[in-house]
Amino acid sequence: MGVTVALIALALAVATDAAYLIPFMWHGPNNQINTIKETLALAKVLGRTTVLPDLQSHMFTDKSKNSMRFKDLFDLPYIKEHADVILLEELEAKLGGSAWDRTLDAVLYMVPPSPMKRQVSLITDQGFRPPADKAAFIDSPVTSWTGCSEEQVAQLKKLLEPHSVVGVQTFHGLIYGSHWLAGPLATSCTDACCQSFKDRAPAVRKASWIYALADAFIHDRLGGKPFVAAHVRPYPDPCVRIWTQEDTPKRTENINEWCNNEYLIDRFAPSIKHLLQQYGVDTLFIMTHPRVRTVVEGILHQAGLQPVFMEMADVNPELAGIQLSTNLTFSLLAMVEEAVCAKSKAFVGTKESSMTGTIIQDRLGHGVPPEDSYSFFRREGFEAKPVTVPDWYRLSNYSTTGSTKWRQSLTKYGIKFDEEPA
């Protein structure tokens, strides 16, 4: 017994010499993937190891709290080759297995100080225990709105120095708009956080079996031909429900009031038609939320287009020789759909959706030219054609520190700014 206790104590002592960041899984799966990317970038800046937890399924889509196993979904050897990471189960083993009661040493906040955004349930729902000391809940001096200077990084390192296992809550809290389109991958960086994101984000690749199922779908259902892919996503979630309403002036009124991309319903069909003509292909793959598939298909049919959708029956991991511990859900279906989109001749997506961001960043990570990825666009002159990703960044004057309008919106949380970004 004494030897066992001594070995556990030794394991804890060795492990606590290391320093870890655990991202809290928040919102839908693709927002969670982006949170992992931001944590990887922050860990590189701080010289820490990122702990990779399982993804949480999307309650809005899946109506389930079942987790999606990270090692099922991603190419872990590839990620480990390019970043300092371990799985959560590996951390537990380092900390003595059951000897670690999952109490975090500290929680790092990279979200505005709002009770709605900083919920202890986010910690406990993932099986962690919050630190007992209130001083261990730390506001990060490094954020998308405060900056990532050498002095701020040094300050954050000092704040975290006493803490080994640190949970991180971020939602584009490190880099503004990191989940949109290419995030900072299509921009020039001026600080270490941005550059670290560019270095680490491409490492987050899906498991090979997912790409294998995508290849099989392209061969069997798309005829193995070059194709255009599109992701059509009303945003936010209440807008999905509005699209399913009867097409009346009231629905139009609701779309204009509630949808952040109210322009989408009128522009996605002509934009897709434009790409098919531009690339000289006649095969179209559509990825959309299951609740609005009928609406999207009807609008495309009216435009003379015949889209192909992926069905649950197309997702059979056993065909790729894989036995999963992750349940088959719409979220898992979406990951295979994303892999199909990543392999398209041209892809157009919905800038407001992190799912489009995941696809475009995956395409860039696999060497697809940025000019072959597009976004539906609200600007005048883009009613019947999408904008290329490089042109979106040029026309939108994107900044990793956020727009003036966004920064002004943060003042309601008590955040003050000495100066506005250029």
N, C-alpha and C positions, 0 to 999 in steps of 0.2 A: 504493500500500500504506500509506504514511504517513498519508494522508488518511483511509483506512478505519479504521485503528487509532485515530486521533484522534477520529473520530466515535463509535466504540464507547465510548471512554473518556469522552467527553462525555455519552453516553446513560446510562452507569453513574453518573456523577457527579450528573446531574439526578435519576435514579430513586432513588438512595440518599438524597436529601434527603427523600423521602417515607417514610412508615411504614406497613407492611402487617402484617396478621394472616392466616395461612392455617390454616383448621381442618383437623385430621387426620380423615379419614373412618374411622369406627369403628363396628363392629357393623352392623346391618341398615340399609337405605336410610332408614327413618324416624328412626332414631336419628341418622343422618348429617344429615338435614334439621334435626333439633333442634340438633345441634352447630353447624350454620351459623347458626341463629337466635341461639344463645348468643354466637357469635363476632361477629355483627352488633351485638348489644347491647353487648358488651365494646368493640368498635371505636368505637362511638359515645361511650362513656364516656371512652375514651382519646384520641379524635381521630385514629384511624387508619382506613385503608382495608381493607376485607375482600376477600380474594382468594377467588374462588369456584372450587373444584376440581370435577372430575367426581365423581359418586357411584360407589361400589363396589357391585356386585351382591351379593346375599345368598347366601353359600356354602351355608347350610343349606337354602335354598329352591331356588336356581338351579343349584347345583353348578358355578358359573362364576366366573372372576375378571375377566370383561369389565366395563369401566366403563360407566356410564350418563352420557352427555354432558349437562352442566348446561344448556347452551343449547338442547338438544333438549327438555328436560323442564319448564323454568320460563319464566315471562314476564319475560325479562331486562330489557326496556325499563321495565316497571312497577317492578321491583326497583331499577333504577338511578335511577328518579324519586324513590324514597323512601329510598334509602340510598347511602352512598359505597362502591361496589363495582367490581371489575373481574374478568374471568375470568382463570384461571391463564395461559392463552395470551397474554392482554394484558399480564400482568406480565412474562412471558418476553420479549415484544417490547420493553417498557420497559427491561429489563435487558440488552439487546443480543443477544437471541436465543440462539444457541449460545455466546455469550461468557459467559453465566451457566450454571454447571455444576450448578445447583439445590442448592447448599450453603446451608443456612439460617444466618442470623446468630445466631439463638437459638431455643430451644424453651421454651415456657411451659407448665408443668404446672398444670392445675386438676383433678387427680385425686389421690386419696390416695397417699402414697409407698409403693407396693407394686410389686415387680418384675413381678408378673402384670399390673399396669395400665400400667406405664411400660416399654414394649417398644420398642427401637430399630427393630425390624422394622416397626412401625407407620409410621415415617418412611420407611424404605427401600422398603417395598412400594408406596408412592405415588410413587416415583421421586425422592425428595429425598435429600440428603446431610446427615447430622447435623453440627452445628458441631464443630470439632476441640477447642475449649476447653470443658472440663467446667463451667467457671463460667458458660457460656452456656446451661446447662440450669437454668431458673429456676423455683422454687416461687412461685406467685402468692400475694401477700398478700391478694388479692381472691378469695374463693371463697364457695360457698354455706355453708360451715361457719365461715369466719372473719369474713365480713361484707363490706360494700361501703361503708364510710364514706369521707368526703372525704379523710381522712388515708391510708387504705389505697389509695385510687385514686391519690393523689399519690405514694405510695411505689412503686406499680407503674409509673407513668409514668417515674419516675426510673430504675428498674431496666431498663426497656426502651429508654430514651433512646438508648443507643449502638448499638442494633440496628435495622436497617431492615426486614428480612424475617424475621418471627417465626412459627414454627409453633405452633399451639395444640392441646393435647389436653384435651378436656373431655367429661364425661358427666354432665349436670346438675350440673356443677362450678361454674357461675356462680349458678344458682338451683335450689334443691332442688325436684325434681318438675316441672321445666319441660316434660318430655315427657309428663306425665300429663294427660289430659283437656284442660282449658283452660290448664294451666300457671298462670302468674301473671296471665293475661288476665282472670280472673274475681275477682281480689283487689285490695285497695288496697295500693299500694306505699309502702314507707317508706325506700327508698334508690334511688340513681341506676341501679343495675344492673337492678333489677326494672322501673323505669319505662322504661328503654331497651329491654328485651325487649318490653314492651307496645307501644312505638313502632315497633319494627323487625320483629318476628315476622310481623305481618300482611302485610308486603311480599313474603314468600316465597310467591308464587302460582304455580300450575302454568301451563304454556303453554296458549294458547287452543285448540290442536288437541285437547288432552286433554279439556277441557270440552266441545268440539264432539262428540267421540266419546261422551262421557257423555250428552249430549242426544240423540244418535241412538239410543243403547241404550234410554234412557227412553221414547223415542217408539216404537221398533220392538218392544222386548221387554217393556216394562212398560205398553204401551198409552197412554203419555202421561198417565197418571192420577197423582194424588197417591199416595205410597207411603211405607211405613216401611222403613228400612234398618237393618241390624244388622251389627256386626263381632264375630264369635265367635272368640276366640283363646285356646286353652290356653297357659299360660305357666308356666315358661320352655320353651325348645325341647324338652327331654326329655319334657315333659308332652304335647307333640303326639304323640309316639310311643305314650305310654301310652293316650291316647284311642283309638288304633286297635287296642288289644288286645281280646280277647274279654271281654264284659261278665260278669265274675265277681267274687266278693268280693276276689280278689287284685288285680284292677284297681282296685277302690275303695280298697284299702289303698295301692296305689302312687300313686293320685291324691292321697290325703290326705298322703302322705309327700313327694312330689316337686313337686306343683303349688302355685304361689303363689296361684292362684285356684281352689282345689279346689271351691268352691261353684258354679262356673260351669256344670258339666255338668248339674246338677239345676235350675238357675234360668233358663237362657237362654230356653227355650221358653215357660214361663208369663209371663216378662217381656215377650217379644215379642208374645204373644197379648194381653196387657194394653194395649200401645201401639196395636195394630190396632183394638181396641175403643174406646180413648180418643179416637183421631183419626178414627174412623169410616171407615177405609179397608180395602180387602181385598187390596191388592197388597204383597208382601213381597220385598225384595231382600236377599240374604245375601252377605256377604263373609267368607270364612274361609280358613284355610290349606289348600292343595290336598290335603294328606295326610289331613285330617280332614273333608273335604267330605261323604263318604259317611256318616260318623257323625252329623254335624250334620243332614244331610238326613233321615236315618232318625228321629232324635229329633223333628224338626219334623213329620214325617209322622205319627208316633204321637200328636202333639198336635193333629192335624187341620189342619196348616198346609201350604201349597204354596209353597215358596220359589222364587225365580228366582235363578240364578247367572249370572255372566259367564264366557264361555269365551274361549279364546285367539283363536278366529275372530272374536270381536266387536272385537278390537283390530287395526284396519287403518288405520294412519296415512295411507295413500295415499288413503283415502276423504275425508280432510280436506285433501288436497292437500299432504301433508308427506312429504318424503324424509328418513328418519332415518339417522344414523350409529350410533345405539344399537340393539343387538340386541333382538329380541322375547323377553322372559323373563317369568317369573312376577312378578318385581319391577315390570316395566313394566305388566303386566296390573293389578297391585295399585294403581298410581297412577291408572289409569282408573277402577277400582272405587272408589277414594277420592273421585274427582270425582263419581261417581254418588251416593255416600253424602252428599256435601256438599249435594246438591240435594234430598234427601228431606224430606218433611213433618216427620218425626221420625226421629232417629237414636239408637241405643243401641249402646254399645261396651264394650270391655274395658279398664278403667282401667289394668291392668298393661302394656298394649301401647302403644308409641309410635305405632303406626299409628292407633289410636283418637285419640290426642292430635293427630296431624296433621289428621285429619278434623274434629275439633271446633274446632280453632284456625282451620281453613280456613272453616268455617261462620261462626264469629264474625267473621272478616275480611271476609266477604261480607254481613254484616248480619243473619244469622239469629239470632233471639232465643236467649239461652243456655238458656231454659226448655224449648226444643224439642230439646235434646241431653241424653242420659241415659247412665248407666252401670249395668251389672249391679252388684249391691251385696250384700255378705256380711252386713250387719246384720240382726238380728231385725226382722220386719215387712216385709222386702223379698224374701221368698221367691218371691212371684208378681208383683212389679212392680219396675221399675228406679227409680233415684233421679235426679232432675234434676241437672244440673251445679251450679247454684247451691246446691242442698241438700246435694250431696256435700261441697262446700267448707265449708258451715256445720256439718254433722254430723261431718266428719273433723277439724275444727279445724286445717286446713292452714296451714302457715307456710313461707315461702320460704327460711327458714334451717334447715328440717328438724325432724323429730320428735326427742324425747328419746331414743327407742329407736335411731333412725338415728345420732344423734350419738354415743351410747355405743358403737355398732358401729365407729366410726372410731378409737376409742382403741387398737384392736389394731395400728394403723399408727403409733402413737406420737403421735397428735394429742391435744392436751390442751385442755380448755375451762375457762375461769375461772368461767363460769356457764351454766346451761341456759336455753334459750329459754322465754319465757312460754307 
